[in-house]
Amino acid sequence: MLATGFLHSQTFINPNYSLKSHETLNIIKAESRPEAAFFYMSLENRIPDGTFCADKNIYLIYPDGKKSLLKSASGIPVCPDVHKFKAPGEKLEFMLTFPPLKPGTKWVDIIEDCNNNCFSFYGITLDNDLNKRIDEAFSFGENDEASRALISFIGIAEEIDKNNLGAEGLVYINIIKLFVESGDEKKAEEWYRKFKLSDAPRLSAYIKYLNDQGIKY
């Protein structure tokens, strides 16, 4: 039984996601094990007297919309108790534990259901091969190789299957932004309109994100 459990465990280092609510909140690692799913998070405080807590109502949401409620949180107080940061720049690392992932899960959302300043991650990619390809595309962009980044992202967009639709938001957003930054408004508009007709989950949130950045066609 131990051997079987080990074979069904997976680890995802710095998994990609399509959109998040808090700029300095990151997923360091995700682990899918037979007994539970673990998400290791990091938050950097940017303000004096900053505080943070985790609401008890945090959900892992599957592609079919079904929810899995948080089992436990460690390293972070449960609201209304709060962690009080000592200074800007301080980091808090914590772990969220959920029931085991359904077999074959390629992406999920994590959403905190609360009244104020709730956090969320949309389209967390739980596919190491796809994460590797996305990381490579980002690396081209970071090295001022926009054309290679575009080729990589477009290749991913054309090959994403129904199991990985959670990554569509991330891929399309980056294609559109790269075309805007390169001055090719025609291509940016073409991909924007294509995105609006896609089956990407939470499409309205992604379009709003682009609109808020002044990208609208």
ZALODREN-697335 format. One record per residue: residue number from 1; residue in three letters; x, y, z of N, C-alpha, C in turn. Coordinates in steps of 0.05 Angstrom, whole numbers, m for minus. Example, Ala and Ser with C-alpha at 12.3 -4.5 7.8 and 13.67 -1.06 7.14 Angstrom:
% ZALODREN-697335
+-----+-----+--------+--------+--------+--------+--------+--------+--------+--------+--------+
:   k :   r :     nu :     nv :     nw :    cau :    cav :    caw :     cu :     cv :     cw :
+-----+-----+--------+--------+--------+--------+--------+--------+--------+--------+--------+
:   1 : ALA :    264 :   m114 :    156 :    246 :    m90 :    156 :    264 :    m66 :    156 :
:   2 : SER :    257 :    m45 :    142 :    273 :    m21 :    143 :    258 :      1 :    157 :
+-----+-----+--------+--------+--------+--------+--------+--------+--------+--------+--------+
END
This chain:
% ZALODREN-697335
+-----+-----+--------+--------+--------+--------+--------+--------+--------+--------+--------+
:   k :   r :     nu :     nv :     nw :    cau :    cav :    caw :     cu :     cv :     cw :
+-----+-----+--------+--------+--------+--------+--------+--------+--------+--------+--------+
:   1 : MET :     16 :    m24 :      0 :      0 :      0 :      0 :     17 :     25 :      0 :
:   2 : LEU :     39 :     25 :     14 :     57 :     48 :     15 :     68 :     54 :    m12 :
:   3 : ALA :     76 :     33 :    m26 :     87 :     37 :    m52 :     67 :     49 :    m71 :
:   4 : THR :     42 :     39 :    m70 :     21 :     49 :    m87 :     16 :     78 :    m82 :
:   5 : GLY :     15 :     86 :    m56 :     10 :    114 :    m49 :     32 :    132 :    m59 :
:   6 : PHE :     57 :    122 :    m57 :     79 :    138 :    m67 :     77 :    143 :    m97 :
:   7 : LEU :     70 :    122 :   m111 :     68 :    125 :   m140 :     46 :    145 :   m149 :
:   8 : HIS :     27 :    149 :   m132 :      5 :    167 :   m139 :      9 :    195 :   m126 :
:   9 : SER :     32 :    200 :   m115 :     39 :    227 :   m104 :     52 :    244 :   m126 :
:  10 : GLN :     45 :    269 :   m127 :     57 :    287 :   m146 :     64 :    314 :   m132 :
:  11 : THR :     86 :    326 :   m141 :     94 :    351 :   m131 :     96 :    371 :   m153 :
:  12 : PHE :     87 :    396 :   m149 :     88 :    417 :   m169 :    101 :    441 :   m156 :
:  13 : ILE :    126 :    447 :   m165 :    141 :    469 :   m155 :    133 :    495 :   m169 :
:  14 : ASN :    126 :    516 :   m154 :    118 :    542 :   m166 :     98 :    538 :   m189 :
:  15 : PRO :     76 :    525 :   m184 :     57 :    520 :   m207 :     47 :    547 :   m218 :
:  16 : ASN :     43 :    547 :   m243 :     32 :    571 :   m256 :      2 :    573 :   m251 :
:  17 : TYR :     m8 :    597 :   m254 :    m37 :    603 :   m250 :    m45 :    625 :   m270 :
:  18 : SER :    m70 :    628 :   m274 :    m79 :    648 :   m294 :    m83 :    676 :   m282 :
:  19 : LEU :    m92 :    677 :   m257 :    m97 :    703 :   m244 :    m99 :    699 :   m214 :
:  20 : LYS :    m89 :    720 :   m200 :    m90 :    719 :   m170 :    m99 :    746 :   m160 :
:  21 : SER :   m108 :    746 :   m135 :   m119 :    771 :   m124 :    m98 :    788 :   m111 :
:  22 : HIS :    m78 :    776 :    m97 :    m59 :    791 :    m82 :    m31 :    789 :    m96 :
:  23 : GLU :    m20 :    813 :   m102 :      5 :    814 :   m117 :     28 :    798 :   m104 :
:  24 : THR :     30 :    799 :    m78 :     53 :    787 :    m65 :     47 :    760 :    m53 :
:  25 : LEU :     24 :    749 :    m59 :     17 :    722 :    m49 :     25 :    702 :    m71 :
:  26 : ASN :     40 :    681 :    m64 :     49 :    662 :    m84 :     46 :    633 :    m74 :
:  27 : ILE :     44 :    615 :    m93 :     43 :    586 :    m87 :     71 :    576 :    m91 :
:  28 : ILE :     84 :    568 :    m70 :    112 :    558 :    m71 :    112 :    530 :    m82 :
:  29 : LYS :     93 :    514 :    m73 :     92 :    486 :    m80 :     64 :    474 :    m76 :
:  30 : ALA :     57 :    455 :    m92 :     32 :    440 :    m88 :     39 :    411 :    m88 :
:  31 : GLU :     26 :    396 :    m70 :     31 :    367 :    m68 :      4 :    352 :    m69 :
:  32 : SER :      2 :    333 :    m86 :    m21 :    316 :    m87 :    m13 :    289 :    m76 :
:  33 : ARG :    m24 :    281 :    m53 :    m18 :    255 :    m41 :    m44 :    240 :    m37 :
:  34 : PRO :    m43 :    214 :    m32 :    m67 :    198 :    m28 :    m83 :    208 :     m4 :
:  35 : GLU :    m70 :    219 :     17 :    m84 :    227 :     41 :    m94 :    255 :     40 :
:  36 : ALA :    m83 :    273 :     23 :    m91 :    301 :     23 :    m77 :    316 :      1 :
:  37 : ALA :    m86 :    340 :     m5 :    m73 :    358 :    m23 :    m62 :    382 :     m7 :
:  38 : PHE :    m37 :    388 :    m11 :    m24 :    409 :      5 :    m15 :    432 :    m13 :
:  39 : PHE :    m21 :    456 :     m5 :    m12 :    480 :    m20 :      5 :    497 :     m1 :
:  40 : TYR :     30 :    501 :     m8 :     49 :    517 :      8 :     50 :    545 :     m4 :
:  41 : MET :     43 :    565 :     13 :     40 :    592 :      4 :     60 :    611 :     17 :
:  42 : SER :     65 :    633 :      4 :     82 :    654 :     15 :     70 :    681 :     10 :
:  43 : LEU :     70 :    699 :     30 :     59 :    726 :     27 :     80 :    746 :     38 :
:  44 : GLU :     85 :    766 :     22 :    103 :    788 :     30 :     86 :    812 :     38 :
:  45 : ASN :     92 :    823 :     62 :     78 :    847 :     71 :     90 :    871 :     58 :
:  46 : ARG :     73 :    890 :     49 :     83 :    914 :     36 :     76 :    940 :     51 :
:  47 : ILE :     61 :    937 :     73 :     52 :    961 :     87 :     59 :    961 :    117 :
:  48 : PRO :     61 :    984 :    129 :     66 :    985 :    158 :     42 :    974 :    173 :
:  49 : ASP :     47 :    959 :    194 :     26 :    948 :    211 :      7 :    929 :    195 :
:  50 : GLY :     18 :    915 :    176 :      2 :    897 :    160 :     m7 :    872 :    175 :
:  51 : THR :    m30 :    861 :    169 :    m40 :    837 :    182 :    m50 :    818 :    160 :
:  52 : PHE :    m52 :    792 :    167 :    m63 :    773 :    149 :    m74 :    749 :    164 :
:  53 : CYS :    m95 :    737 :    153 :   m107 :    713 :    166 :   m120 :    696 :    144 :
:  54 : ALA :   m127 :    672 :    151 :   m140 :    654 :    132 :   m168 :    648 :    142 :
:  55 : ASP :   m188 :    654 :    125 :   m216 :    648 :    133 :   m219 :    617 :    133 :
:  56 : LYS :   m237 :    608 :    150 :   m242 :    579 :    151 :   m256 :    569 :    125 :
:  57 : ASN :   m268 :    588 :    111 :   m282 :    581 :     86 :   m265 :    586 :     62 :
:  58 : ILE :   m246 :    568 :     58 :   m228 :    568 :     34 :   m234 :    543 :     18 :
:  59 : TYR :   m239 :    547 :     m7 :   m247 :    524 :    m24 :   m228 :    519 :    m47 :
:  60 : LEU :   m224 :    494 :    m52 :   m210 :    485 :    m76 :   m233 :    479 :    m96 :
:  61 : ILE :   m233 :    491 :   m119 :   m255 :    488 :   m138 :   m245 :    473 :   m163 :
:  62 : TYR :   m259 :    452 :   m170 :   m252 :    435 :   m193 :   m263 :    447 :   m219 :
:  63 : PRO :   m252 :    437 :   m242 :   m262 :    447 :   m268 :   m292 :    444 :   m271 :
:  64 : ASP :   m305 :    424 :   m259 :   m334 :    421 :   m261 :   m349 :    438 :   m242 :
:  65 : GLY :   m335 :    455 :   m226 :   m348 :    473 :   m208 :   m352 :    462 :   m179 :
:  66 : LYS :   m347 :    436 :   m176 :   m350 :    425 :   m149 :   m329 :    435 :   m130 :
:  67 : LYS :   m337 :    439 :   m105 :   m319 :    451 :    m85 :   m309 :    431 :    m64 :
:  68 : SER :   m285 :    435 :    m55 :   m273 :    419 :    m34 :   m264 :    438 :    m12 :
:  69 : LEU :   m276 :    436 :     12 :   m270 :    454 :     33 :   m243 :    449 :     47 :
:  70 : LEU :   m230 :    471 :     54 :   m204 :    469 :     69 :   m207 :    451 :     94 :
:  71 : LYS :   m187 :    433 :     97 :   m187 :    416 :    121 :   m173 :    430 :    144 :
:  72 : SER :   m150 :    442 :    138 :   m135 :    455 :    159 :   m115 :    475 :    147 :
:  73 : ALA :   m106 :    494 :    163 :    m85 :    513 :    155 :    m64 :    513 :    177 :
:  74 : SER :    m39 :    514 :    169 :    m17 :    515 :    189 :      2 :    538 :    181 :
:  75 : GLY :     12 :    551 :    202 :     30 :    573 :    198 :     16 :    600 :    194 :
:  76 : ILE :    m11 :    599 :    196 :    m26 :    624 :    193 :    m51 :    623 :    211 :
:  77 : PRO :    m58 :    645 :    225 :    m81 :    645 :    242 :   m107 :    643 :    226 :
:  78 : VAL :   m128 :    632 :    238 :   m154 :    631 :    225 :   m169 :    656 :    234 :
:  79 : CYS :   m180 :    671 :    216 :   m195 :    696 :    222 :   m217 :    690 :    242 :
:  80 : PRO :   m222 :    707 :    262 :   m213 :    735 :    264 :   m185 :    739 :    276 :
:  81 : ASP :   m172 :    718 :    286 :   m144 :    721 :    295 :   m127 :    729 :    271 :
:  82 : VAL :   m106 :    744 :    275 :    m90 :    754 :    253 :    m60 :    751 :    259 :
:  83 : HIS :    m44 :    748 :    237 :    m15 :    750 :    240 :     m8 :    779 :    236 :
:  84 : LYS :      7 :    790 :    255 :     15 :    818 :    253 :     44 :    820 :    244 :
:  85 : PHE :     48 :    832 :    220 :     74 :    835 :    209 :     90 :    857 :    225 :
:  86 : LYS :    115 :    852 :    228 :    132 :    872 :    243 :    141 :    895 :    226 :
:  87 : ALA :    143 :    890 :    199 :    153 :    911 :    182 :    147 :    904 :    153 :
:  88 : PRO :    146 :    924 :    135 :    144 :    919 :    106 :    168 :    901 :     97 :
:  89 : GLY :    162 :    883 :     79 :    183 :    865 :     69 :    184 :    838 :     83 :
:  90 : GLU :    170 :    836 :    106 :    170 :    811 :    121 :    152 :    791 :    105 :
:  91 : LYS :    161 :    766 :    106 :    146 :    745 :     92 :    133 :    725 :    111 :
:  92 : LEU :    110 :    715 :    104 :     96 :    695 :    119 :     92 :    671 :    102 :
:  93 : GLU :    101 :    647 :    111 :     97 :    623 :     96 :     77 :    605 :    112 :
:  94 : PHE :     59 :    593 :     97 :     38 :    577 :    110 :     29 :    555 :     91 :
:  95 : MET :     14 :    536 :    102 :      5 :    513 :     86 :    m25 :    509 :     88 :
:  96 : LEU :    m38 :    504 :     66 :    m67 :    498 :     66 :    m70 :    469 :     58 :
:  97 : THR :    m87 :    454 :     73 :    m91 :    426 :     68 :   m120 :    421 :     60 :
:  98 : PHE :   m123 :    407 :     38 :   m150 :    400 :     27 :   m153 :    370 :     25 :
:  99 : PRO :   m177 :    360 :     23 :   m180 :    331 :     17 :   m165 :    323 :     m8 :
: 100 : PRO :   m159 :    298 :    m12 :   m144 :    288 :    m35 :   m157 :    298 :    m61 :
: 101 : LEU :   m140 :    304 :    m80 :   m149 :    313 :   m107 :   m162 :    289 :   m121 :
: 102 : LYS :   m182 :    295 :   m137 :   m195 :    275 :   m154 :   m174 :    265 :   m174 :
: 103 : PRO :   m174 :    239 :   m180 :   m155 :    229 :   m200 :   m158 :    244 :   m227 :
: 104 : GLY :   m135 :    250 :   m239 :   m135 :    263 :   m265 :   m138 :    293 :   m265 :
: 105 : THR :   m139 :    305 :   m241 :   m143 :    334 :   m239 :   m118 :    348 :   m251 :
: 106 : LYS :   m123 :    366 :   m271 :   m101 :    380 :   m284 :   m100 :    410 :   m275 :
: 107 : TRP :   m121 :    420 :   m264 :   m121 :    447 :   m254 :   m144 :    452 :   m234 :
: 108 : VAL :   m140 :    471 :   m217 :   m160 :    479 :   m197 :   m159 :    509 :   m192 :
: 109 : ASP :   m180 :    519 :   m180 :   m180 :    546 :   m168 :   m179 :    543 :   m138 :
: 110 : ILE :   m168 :    563 :   m124 :   m170 :    565 :    m95 :   m182 :    592 :    m89 :
: 111 : ILE :   m204 :    592 :    m74 :   m218 :    617 :    m69 :   m226 :    618 :    m39 :
: 112 : GLU :   m219 :    641 :    m27 :   m226 :    647 :      1 :   m253 :    661 :      1 :
: 113 : ASP :   m273 :    649 :     14 :   m300 :    660 :     14 :   m303 :    675 :     41 :
: 114 : CYS :   m299 :    702 :     39 :   m300 :    718 :     64 :   m312 :    745 :     57 :
: 115 : ASN :   m311 :    764 :     76 :   m324 :    790 :     72 :   m305 :    812 :     63 :
: 116 : ASN :   m279 :    809 :     68 :   m261 :    831 :     62 :   m233 :    822 :     54 :
: 117 : ASN :   m223 :    833 :     32 :   m195 :    828 :     24 :   m190 :    798 :     21 :
: 118 : CYS :   m208 :    784 :      9 :   m206 :    755 :      6 :   m186 :    748 :    m17 :
: 119 : PHE :   m172 :    726 :    m14 :   m153 :    719 :    m35 :   m164 :    697 :    m53 :
: 120 : SER :   m152 :    697 :    m78 :   m161 :    676 :    m97 :   m138 :    671 :   m117 :
: 121 : PHE :   m137 :    647 :   m127 :   m120 :    638 :   m149 :   m138 :    624 :   m169 :
: 122 : TYR :   m137 :    633 :   m194 :   m153 :    620 :   m215 :   m134 :    604 :   m233 :
: 123 : GLY :   m143 :    581 :   m241 :   m128 :    565 :   m261 :   m100 :    556 :   m252 :
: 124 : ILE :    m98 :    544 :   m228 :    m72 :    534 :   m219 :    m66 :    509 :   m235 :
: 125 : THR :    m44 :    508 :   m249 :    m37 :    486 :   m267 :    m23 :    464 :   m252 :
: 126 : LEU :    m36 :    440 :   m251 :    m25 :    417 :   m238 :    m17 :    396 :   m259 :
: 127 : ASP :      1 :    405 :   m276 :     11 :    388 :   m298 :     40 :    397 :   m302 :
: 128 : ASN :     59 :    380 :   m294 :     87 :    389 :   m295 :     97 :    394 :   m323 :
: 129 : ASP :     88 :    378 :   m342 :     97 :    383 :   m370 :     87 :    410 :   m380 :
: 130 : LEU :     62 :    416 :   m375 :     51 :    442 :   m383 :     65 :    465 :   m368 :
: 131 : ASN :     69 :    461 :   m342 :     83 :    482 :   m327 :    111 :    487 :   m338 :
: 132 : LYS :    125 :    466 :   m347 :    152 :    470 :   m358 :    150 :    486 :   m384 :
: 133 : ARG :    131 :    481 :   m400 :    128 :    496 :   m425 :    121 :    525 :   m420 :
: 134 : ILE :    104 :    530 :   m400 :     96 :    558 :   m393 :    121 :    572 :   m382 :
: 135 : ASP :    136 :    559 :   m364 :    160 :    571 :   m353 :    180 :    579 :   m375 :
: 136 : GLU :    183 :    562 :   m395 :    201 :    567 :   m417 :    192 :    592 :   m432 :
: 137 : ALA :    166 :    594 :   m437 :    155 :    618 :   m451 :    160 :    643 :   m435 :
: 138 : PHE :    156 :    642 :   m409 :    162 :    665 :   m392 :    191 :    672 :   m392 :
: 139 : SER :    209 :    652 :   m393 :    238 :    658 :   m393 :    246 :    673 :   m418 :
: 140 : PHE :    234 :    666 :   m440 :    240 :    681 :   m465 :    232 :    711 :   m461 :
: 141 : GLY :    209 :    716 :   m450 :    200 :    743 :   m446 :    218 :    758 :   m427 :
: 142 : GLU :    227 :    745 :   m406 :    245 :    757 :   m386 :    272 :    764 :   m398 :
: 143 : ASN :    280 :    750 :   m419 :    306 :    754 :   m432 :    303 :    771 :   m457 :
: 144 : ASP :    281 :    787 :   m458 :    277 :    805 :   m481 :    275 :    790 :   m508 :
: 145 : GLU :    264 :    766 :   m507 :    260 :    751 :   m532 :    230 :    748 :   m536 :
: 146 : ALA :    217 :    771 :   m541 :    188 :    772 :   m543 :    178 :    754 :   m566 :
: 147 : SER :    192 :    753 :   m588 :    182 :    737 :   m611 :    182 :    707 :   m604 :
: 148 : ARG :    203 :    698 :   m589 :    204 :    670 :   m581 :    183 :    664 :   m560 :
: 149 : ALA :    179 :    684 :   m542 :    158 :    680 :   m522 :    130 :    677 :   m535 :
: 150 : LEU :    125 :    694 :   m556 :    100 :    693 :   m570 :     96 :    666 :   m584 :
: 151 : ILE :    117 :    656 :   m597 :    116 :    630 :   m610 :    109 :    608 :   m590 :
: 152 : SER :    122 :    610 :   m567 :    117 :    589 :   m546 :     89 :    590 :   m536 :
: 153 : PHE :     79 :    615 :   m528 :     52 :    617 :   m518 :     31 :    610 :   m538 :
: 154 : ILE :     35 :    618 :   m563 :     16 :    611 :   m584 :     15 :    581 :   m589 :
: 155 : GLY :     39 :    568 :   m588 :     40 :    539 :   m590 :     24 :    525 :   m568 :
: 156 : ILE :     26 :    536 :   m544 :     11 :    524 :   m521 :    m19 :    529 :   m525 :
: 157 : ALA :    m26 :    553 :   m534 :    m54 :    559 :   m538 :    m67 :    541 :   m558 :
: 158 : GLU :    m52 :    534 :   m579 :    m63 :    517 :   m601 :    m64 :    488 :   m593 :
: 159 : GLU :    m49 :    480 :   m572 :    m48 :    452 :   m564 :    m62 :    445 :   m538 :
: 160 : ILE :    m71 :    466 :   m523 :    m85 :    461 :   m498 :   m110 :    444 :   m503 :
: 161 : ASP :   m112 :    422 :   m488 :   m136 :    405 :   m492 :   m157 :    412 :   m470 :
: 162 : LYS :   m179 :    398 :   m471 :   m201 :    404 :   m452 :   m193 :    400 :   m423 :
: 163 : ASN :   m172 :    383 :   m418 :   m163 :    378 :   m391 :   m148 :    401 :   m378 :
: 164 : ASN :   m138 :    419 :   m395 :   m121 :    440 :   m385 :   m132 :    468 :   m391 :
: 165 : LEU :   m158 :    471 :   m393 :   m170 :    497 :   m399 :   m164 :    518 :   m378 :
: 166 : GLY :   m157 :    509 :   m354 :   m150 :    529 :   m333 :   m127 :    546 :   m340 :
: 167 : ALA :   m110 :    537 :   m358 :    m86 :    553 :   m366 :    m92 :    572 :   m388 :
: 168 : GLU :   m116 :    570 :   m400 :   m123 :    587 :   m423 :   m121 :    617 :   m416 :
: 169 : GLY :   m131 :    624 :   m392 :   m130 :    653 :   m385 :   m101 :    663 :   m385 :
: 170 : LEU :    m83 :    649 :   m372 :    m55 :    657 :   m370 :    m43 :    659 :   m398 :
: 171 : VAL :    m48 :    639 :   m415 :    m35 :    639 :   m442 :    m46 :    661 :   m459 :
: 172 : TYR :    m72 :    664 :   m460 :    m83 :    685 :   m477 :    m76 :    713 :   m467 :
: 173 : ILE :    m77 :    718 :   m441 :    m69 :    744 :   m431 :    m41 :    751 :   m439 :
: 174 : ASN :    m22 :    732 :   m437 :      5 :    738 :   m444 :      9 :    742 :   m474 :
: 175 : ILE :     m5 :    727 :   m490 :     m3 :    732 :   m519 :    m13 :    760 :   m526 :
: 176 : ILE :    m36 :    767 :   m515 :    m47 :    794 :   m521 :    m29 :    816 :   m512 :
: 177 : LYS :    m18 :    813 :   m487 :     m1 :    834 :   m476 :     25 :    836 :   m492 :
: 178 : LEU :     36 :    814 :   m501 :     61 :    814 :   m516 :     57 :    828 :   m543 :
: 179 : PHE :     34 :    823 :   m556 :     29 :    837 :   m581 :     25 :    867 :   m577 :
: 180 : VAL :     11 :    874 :   m555 :      8 :    903 :   m548 :     35 :    916 :   m544 :
: 181 : GLU :     52 :    903 :   m528 :     79 :    914 :   m522 :     97 :    916 :   m547 :
: 182 : SER :     92 :    898 :   m566 :    108 :    899 :   m591 :     97 :    918 :   m611 :
: 183 : GLY :     74 :    930 :   m605 :     62 :    950 :   m623 :     44 :    938 :   m644 :
: 184 : ASP :     39 :    912 :   m643 :     22 :    900 :   m664 :     m7 :    899 :   m654 :
: 185 : GLU :    m21 :    922 :   m656 :    m48 :    924 :   m647 :    m67 :    906 :   m662 :
: 186 : LYS :    m62 :    901 :   m687 :    m79 :    884 :   m703 :    m79 :    855 :   m692 :
: 187 : LYS :    m56 :    845 :   m687 :    m54 :    818 :   m676 :    m65 :    817 :   m647 :
: 188 : ALA :    m60 :    838 :   m632 :    m70 :    839 :   m605 :   m101 :    837 :   m605 :
: 189 : GLU :   m113 :    853 :   m623 :   m142 :    853 :   m625 :   m153 :    826 :   m635 :
: 190 : GLU :   m138 :    813 :   m654 :   m146 :    787 :   m664 :   m147 :    766 :   m642 :
: 191 : TRP :   m126 :    766 :   m625 :   m125 :    747 :   m603 :   m145 :    754 :   m581 :
: 192 : TYR :   m149 :    780 :   m576 :   m169 :    789 :   m556 :   m197 :    778 :   m563 :
: 193 : ARG :   m204 :    782 :   m589 :   m230 :    773 :   m597 :   m232 :    742 :   m597 :
: 194 : LYS :   m211 :    729 :   m604 :   m210 :    700 :   m603 :   m214 :    690 :   m574 :
: 195 : PHE :   m201 :    704 :   m556 :   m203 :    698 :   m527 :   m232 :    701 :   m518 :
: 196 : LYS :   m245 :    722 :   m526 :   m273 :    727 :   m517 :   m292 :    705 :   m527 :
: 197 : LEU :   m284 :    691 :   m548 :   m301 :    670 :   m559 :   m292 :    642 :   m548 :
: 198 : SER :   m272 :    642 :   m531 :   m261 :    616 :   m521 :   m279 :    605 :   m499 :
: 199 : ASP :   m271 :    580 :   m491 :   m285 :    567 :   m469 :   m270 :    570 :   m442 :
: 200 : ALA :   m252 :    590 :   m441 :   m236 :    593 :   m417 :   m253 :    597 :   m392 :
: 201 : PRO :   m249 :    582 :   m371 :   m264 :    586 :   m346 :   m258 :    614 :   m335 :
: 202 : ARG :   m278 :    626 :   m323 :   m275 :    653 :   m311 :   m267 :    674 :   m332 :
: 203 : LEU :   m276 :    671 :   m355 :   m269 :    689 :   m377 :   m274 :    718 :   m371 :
: 204 : SER :   m296 :    724 :   m358 :   m303 :    752 :   m352 :   m282 :    765 :   m334 :
: 205 : ALA :   m271 :    749 :   m315 :   m251 :    760 :   m297 :   m225 :    767 :   m313 :
: 206 : TYR :   m218 :    750 :   m332 :   m194 :    755 :   m348 :   m198 :    779 :   m366 :
: 207 : ILE :   m221 :    781 :   m378 :   m226 :    805 :   m396 :   m226 :    830 :   m379 :
: 208 : LYS :   m237 :    829 :   m355 :   m237 :    853 :   m337 :   m208 :    860 :   m331 :
: 209 : TYR :   m191 :    840 :   m325 :   m163 :    845 :   m320 :   m150 :    860 :   m343 :
: 210 : LEU :   m154 :    850 :   m367 :   m143 :    864 :   m391 :   m154 :    892 :   m393 :
: 211 : ASN :   m180 :    895 :   m390 :   m192 :    922 :   m392 :   m181 :    941 :   m372 :
: 212 : ASP :   m177 :    931 :   m347 :   m165 :    948 :   m326 :   m137 :    957 :   m333 :
: 213 : GLN :   m124 :    943 :   m350 :    m97 :    950 :   m359 :    m97 :    967 :   m385 :
: 214 : GLY :   m122 :    975 :   m393 :   m125 :    992 :   m416 :   m125 :    976 :   m442 :
: 215 : ILE :   m128 :    950 :   m441 :   m129 :    933 :   m465 :   m158 :    925 :   m470 :
: 216 : LYS :   m170 :    937 :   m491 :   m198 :    931 :   m497 :   m203 :    936 :   m527 :
: 217 : TYR :   m216 :    917 :   m539 :   m222 :    920 :   m568 :   m251 :    913 :   m574 :
+-----+-----+--------+--------+--------+--------+--------+--------+--------+--------+--------+
END
